[in-house]
């Protein structure tokens, strides 16, 4: 191999080595950026997971509260029915009294 060919071969090898070095640096920078994004995604995923757990607890509490509210509404409805029945009985007595059907008791005039 003559000196010129040897020189060209060495230049080719050096240029390729320089390009490999540049490419490796670019890959290292890209990897650092990817690691940053991955770390961000990990934090976001963990935050979402924790939020989901908290929401599950709140939903369970809301279900329990809703169940208690439903129970109280049913109790209130029953009380209203009893109150309506009693009020109707009082109204019926009042109507009888004021219409003269008071069992022989007359209104004073």
Helices and strands as residue ranges (DSSP letters): H 3-99
